[in-house]
């Protein structure tokens, strides 16, 4: 465990040198956790060639000391020292400072930058995220554990899918069971919809009740040691119509066509194209969702993103989702999603929940 954090810090320092930077201010909590092991918030990480500093305050100081590996932990008195002043303590004259631009609001950055005028400040994006794309064995085990919790929670919740139950009640039941099984909260706000509302790719659970013949879509995930799972299953309560079955089969075929290609060295654009071709050939392609999938780890949605603009070639250790979907307004929709580990010669599906389309009412 200890070695993986120091190794990540060294890789980032090498990336700084390669990009002409002498320091990087890391602001995203998940990126900080990846580099240091600190699982709290209200913290900032400053990485230089000589040192790694975690800046927090009295609320998290003890916890940061316990959890952080390879970092000097500094407790900043927010009443007497600004963040910019604190950062300046650790910078050499005229540092080339990059900052994690995706994780700071304009007001805070303007205040910080105004106190770092003796340095050259440059926004950077994706520097830590690119390191995080390839998971080590420990990271994969955390995602597997999160996926197993989600699998079991769904198994326990399926008997509650009966006529008259509401979307909200089922979502709460599923979330309760994930947490009882050990999930650290939810991977994201659970998506659970019935009937025509399944045409909303990311709708929120409502008081809508379940009836025979309704589509059901649920998209959810668990969290273990900060690592997330992400799974979608689609059903019909009772007997599916011919159109419902055709939509489901089209999405299932599109997912499997992409999965069949998975291994290190495959271009993500090829995955997107083959999945879309299956949907187009089925006649439902015009209602397809944009993008086939994404990386998953400490972030729910992280590199690589699999879409028509993707330029990533899969590497062993990538953990991605494959999730084609069809969404027909005022009718309903289907999405099937699994978390998948890329290996040198193929793949391993991490989400194991079965995929029956018709549920007994």
N, C-alpha and C positions, 0 to 999 in steps of 0.2 A: 504493500500500500504506500509506504513512505517513498519508495523509489519512483513510483509512477508520477507523483507530484513534482519531485525535483527534476525528473526527466522532462516533463511538460514545460517547466520554467526554462530549462536550458534550450529547448527547441524554440520557445518564443524569443529568447534572447538572440538566438541565431537569426530568426526572422527579422528582428529589429535591425540587426547589423546589415542584413541583406537589403533592407528597405531604407537604409541611410538614416535610421533613427537611433537616438541615444537612450530614449525612454518611452514607455507607453503607459498611459493612464487607462486602466481597465475599469469599466463602470457597470457592465451587466452582471447581475448577481450570479447567474448560471456560469458565466465565464470565470468569475472570481472563484466559484466553488470548484470548477474544473482545474484551476491552477493551484489552489491552496488547500482545498478540503473544507473551508469555512462554509457552513450551510445557512448562515444568517443573512440579514440584509443590513442596510445603513452602513455600507462599507465601500471602500475604493481601494484598488490595488495599483501600486506604482512599481513598474518593472524597469530596472536599469541594468546596464552591463554588470554592475558591481553588486546589486542587492535587489531584494524583493520586499516591498513594504506594504502592509495591510493597514489602512487608515480606517478606524472606526471610532466609537465613543464609549462612554462608561456603560451603556446598556449592553453592549456586546463584547466588551474588552476581554472578560474572563473566558467567555465561550470561544472567542477567536483564538486566544492563546492555547486553549485545549485542542481545538480542531485544526488549526493551520499548521502546515508543514512547509518548512523552508522559507518562511516569511518572518520579518520583524513586525510585530504588532504594535501599532501606535494608537493610543487613546487621545483623540483630539477634543479639547474643551471648546465646544461650539460657540460658547458665549464670548470667548476671548481670542479665538483664532479661526479665521476663515479657512475654507478648504484650499483656496489658492495659496494662502500663506503657508499652510502645512505642506502642500506639495512642493513649494519652493525650497523648503528646508533640505530636500533630498536631491535637488537638481544641481548639476555643475553649471558653471557659467556658460550661457548661450547654448543650452541643450536643444537638441532637435526632438521635441516632444510630440508624440502622436497621442490622440485620444480616441476612445471607443465611441465614435460619433452616433451610433444607433441607439445609445442608452442614456442620453442626457438631454434635458430640455433646454431650450434656447436661453431662458432667463438665468439658469444656474451656470451654463457655460459662459455666458457673457460676463458674469461676475467673476468666474475663475480666470478666464482669459485676461481680464483687465489687470490681474495681479501677476501675470506671467509674461509681461511685455518684454522682459530681457531675454526671453527664449523664443525660438521659432516653433510655433504650434501648428500641427497639421492634423486634420481629421483622417482617420482610417476606419475601414469597415472590413469585417470578416477575417481579421488576422488570427484571432483565437478560434473562431468558428471553423476555419480551414484545418486547424490542428485537430479539432474535435470530430471531424468527419470519420476518421478511422478509429473504431472502438477497440480497446484491448479486451482480454478475456474477462477481467473483473467487470468492466462496463457491460459487456454482453450478458453476464450472469445477472446483473441488476435488472436489465430490460427483460430478460427471460422471467425473472421472478415477478415483475410487474405484470407481464402478460399472463402468467399463470394465475395470479390473483383475479385479473379481469375474466379469464376463462371460467374460473370456479364461481365467481359472483354471478355471471350470466347463467350458469347452470342452475344455481340456486333460485334465481329470479324468474326463469322461464315459466314455472307453474302459475305465476301471478298474471300471465298474459291471458286474461279472460274478458269477455264482454262486460262493458260498464266501467272498467278500470280507467283512470285518467292517465294522460301522459306524465303529469307531474308526480303522481303517486308511484308510478313504475320507476321513474328516474330516481326518486328518493330511495326506493327499495334497493335499487341496484347500487347506488352510492353507499348506502348503509352497509350493505354486504361487503363491498370492496374494503371499506374501512375496518369492518370487523375482522376481515381476513388479513389485515396488516398494511393496507395502503396508506401512505402519507398524504391524505387528502385526495383530491381528484387530479388527474393529469390535465384536465380542462373541464369547463362546464359541460355536463352531459347533454348530448343532443338526443332527443327521443320524441318521435312524432308518429301520428297515425294518418291513414287515408291520404287525402289530397295534400295534406301538409307535408308529406314526404317529398314533395317537389321543392321544398326549401332545403338547400344543401346544409345550412347551419342554423336551422330554426331552434327555438327554445321550447322546452316542454310547457304545455298549457293545460287547461282544464278539459280539453277535448277528450271524449270518452271513446273507447275502442268498440267497434262493431264487427260482426262477421263480414268477411270479404275485404276488410281494410288492409292496405299496406301498413307495415311497421318498419321504421328505420331507427336504429340506435347506434350512436357513435360515442365511445367512452374509453376511459383508460385509467390505470392505476399508477402509483408512484412508489418506487423503492430506492432509498438513498439518493433521491433527487432525479432518478432516471425514470422515464415515462414509457407507458405503452399506449397504443392507439389502435382501436379495432372498431370496425363497423359491420353490423349484420342487418340484413333486411329480410322481412318475413311477410306473409299474408296470414291473417287469422281465418282458419277454415280452408275452403276450397278456393284456389286461385282461378281467375278467369284466364282465357287464352291469351289475352293481351298482357296481363300481369306476368304470366309464365314466360311469354316471349321476351319481355323486358328483362326479367331476372336471368334467363338463359343467356341473353346477349351480354349482360354485364359479367356474368360468371365466365363466359368464354373469353371476353376481353381481358379479364384479370389473368386467366390461366395462360393465354397467349403470351402476355408479358412475362409471367413467372417462368415459363418454359425457357426463356432466353437468359435468365439471370445467372451470371457468374462474373468474376473479375475480368476486366478488359472489355466489357460490353458498353457501348455508348448509350447513355440514358435516352437520347433522342430516338434511338431504335425502339426502345420500350414504349415510348409515347406513340410513335407512329404505328406500331403493330396493333396496339390496343385500340387506337382510334379507327384503324381500318376495319377491325372486327365490328365495332359499333356502327360504322358507316354501312358496311355490308348488310347489317341486320335491318337497316331502315330507321334506326333510332339515333343515328349519329348526330343529327342536328340538335338533339336535346342533351348531348353529352356535356359533362362538367369539364371545365378547363383544367388541365394538369392531371397527371396520373398518380403522383405521389410526392413524397418528401422524405428527407432524413428525419430520424427521431432519436432522442437521447435526453440530455438535460433540458433542451428545448423540445417542445412538442413539434414544432416545424423548424427544421434546421437543414443545413446543407447536407446532401445535394437536393435541389428541387427538380422534380421530373416533369418537364413540360416542353412545349414546342421550342422554347428558347434555351433549353438546357444544353450545356457543353461539357458535361461531366462524364468521364469514363469510370465505371464502377471499379472499386478496389476491394480486396478482401478486408473485412472489418467494417465496411459500410453497413449500417442498419437503416433500412428504408421501408416506406409503406408502398403498397400497390393498391390503388383504390379507385378504379373507374366507377362512374355513376351516370345514370340517366334520370333527368328531372323534367317531367312534363307538367306544365302549369295546369291547375284545376283537375288533375288526374292523380298524380302521385309520382313516386320515383323509387329507385333502387340504387344503393351503393354497397359494395363489398370491399372490405379493407383488411389487410393483414400486415403485420410487422415481419420483416424478412431480413435475415443476416446474409450478407454476401460472403461466400467462401471462394477459395482459389479456383475450385472446379465446379462450383454450383451455388447452392443456396440452402438455407435452413429456415423454415417457417416457424416463427416464435409464437404466434397466436394460434391456439389449437381448438378454439370453440367450433363445434360442428356448424354446418350451414344448411339446415333444412329450410326450404322456402315456406312450406305450408305447416302451420302450427294448429294443433287440435284446439278447438274453441272450448 
